[in-house]
């Protein structure tokens, strides 16, 4: 027994229990270093964000294509097959592709009036084109930036128009959805003008109305003014979520809501990215338009304040000198429609129907 004890001592295998104070010290050290690492991580994260915030205007200046993508947000997609609208419950809709100019192909949906849905089953493009001349009003819907014609609120608007017995023609501008090319101010208006003439050639004497939402309001008013100058005016215009020229005057850029959303950029972009041909603003266009106008705006719109709609309505009413040909319909903020949700209002179908009837009267 003595030899075993001696061997154990000699070999150094006698284990000693760590002191209680030592364990407490190790725990405290571990906690301290853990807190320190979190502090360092938070500090560097905040520093990186500050550097990115300050440097982004210079990066955008060097790479203007990023500005284009941020303004239009056309690269944000719904991953659906746009050539198959029936997959999205649009079973009386056809997909087609039109060429607005060389190298630009536009993806377009045509939804016929709801009462034609049975007749539309299995029909081809020729039948849909011919149906545009059946005497029912035709709506060209010009959507906002971001996503494509498959966005849920855009499908809902097309279904609403169809349920009223009207045709809905919904286009993706160049660069959006499966349309080719890259979006530009002038290009979007060019696409809208082409689509208008294409529809007009087939709709005969049917009422032809343009409905623009947000960015689409600028496209709609620019298109309406050009058609008016050509002596071929559109029958009416609906503007949903339209905004004024207030921010553009500060930044000098057409789609100035981008500078409004990121205000610090305007101090660095003294000369914003320019395009060969600049379109005019809603303010300027409504001073010149003589087209019957219906404006729709939610009072709780977080992107475009309701005051902008009131300002534009005042401009249009003065230009037309008529309360009958210009109308502003507001939706109470308690309804929570924000920027994209007006289609949910149960009274909207009646508002649209009444507006169309006023055109025929």
C-alpha positions, 0 to 999 in steps of 0.5 A: 500500500505504501509503494502504491502511494509512493508511485502515485506521488512520483508519477505526478498523477495526484489530482488537486481540486481547483479552489472555489475562488479560482472557479469564480474568477474564471466565470467572471473573466468569461462573462467580461470577455463575452460582454466585450466581444458584443460591444466590439461587434456592435461598435463595428456594425454601427461604424460600418453602417455609418460609413455605408450611409456616408459613402453610398452617394459617392458609390451611386454617383460612380455607378448610376445604374444602381440609381436606376434600379433603386428608382424603378425597382424593376428587378424585384420580381414575383416568381411566376410564369407571366405567360400563363395568367390562368395560373393566377386565376385570370381565366379570361385573360390572354398574355401577349407581347407587343413591340413598342420600338426596335429591340423593346418587347412588352409583356401585356395582359388583356382581361375581358369583361367578366360576363365573357369568361365562358366564351373566352375559354380556349380562345386565341389572340385574334378573338381577344383583339376583336373583343376590344371593339365590342363597345365595352369601355377599355381601361389601360392600367399603368402600374407603379414601380417595383414588381410586375403585372402579377403583383396581387393588388394589380391583379385585383384592379384588373379583376375589379375592372372586369367585374364592372363589364369593362376590358382591362389591358395591363402592361409591364413597361420596358425592363419590368416583368418579362418585358425587354430593355431598361426603364427610362423616363422617356421609354415608359411614356413611349411604351404607353403611347404605343399601347394606347394606339394599339388598343385604339386601333382595335377598340373602335368607338369604345371609351378608352380610359387610362388608370395610372397608379403612383409612378404610373400617374406620371406616365398617364399624364404625360401620355394624355398630354401628348395624345391631346397635342396629337389631336387624339385625346384619351377619353378620361384619366384616373390617377391613384396615389398621384404626387406633385412636383415639390421634390423634383424642384429641389433635386431637379429629377423627374422621379424625385420621390427617390430623393425624398425617400433618401434625402441625404443624397440630394446634397451630393447629387447636385446634378442627378443622373440625366436622360436624353429627354425628360418628361413633365411632372403631374403639376405641369401636365394637369395645367395643360390637360383637358381630359375628364379626371378622377383622382383616388387617394388614401388619407393614410398613404405613407408614400404620397401625402394626401395633401399632394392629391389636394394640390393636384386636384386644385390645379386640375380644377382650375385648368378645366374650370369645372367641378363636373369634369374633375373629381377627387375621392379620398378614403379615410385613414381609419380604413388602412388602405395605405398606398396600394390597398384602395382596391379593397374598398367596397365602394370603389366599383360604384365610384368607377361605374359612376365616373364611366357613366358620366363620360357617356352622358 
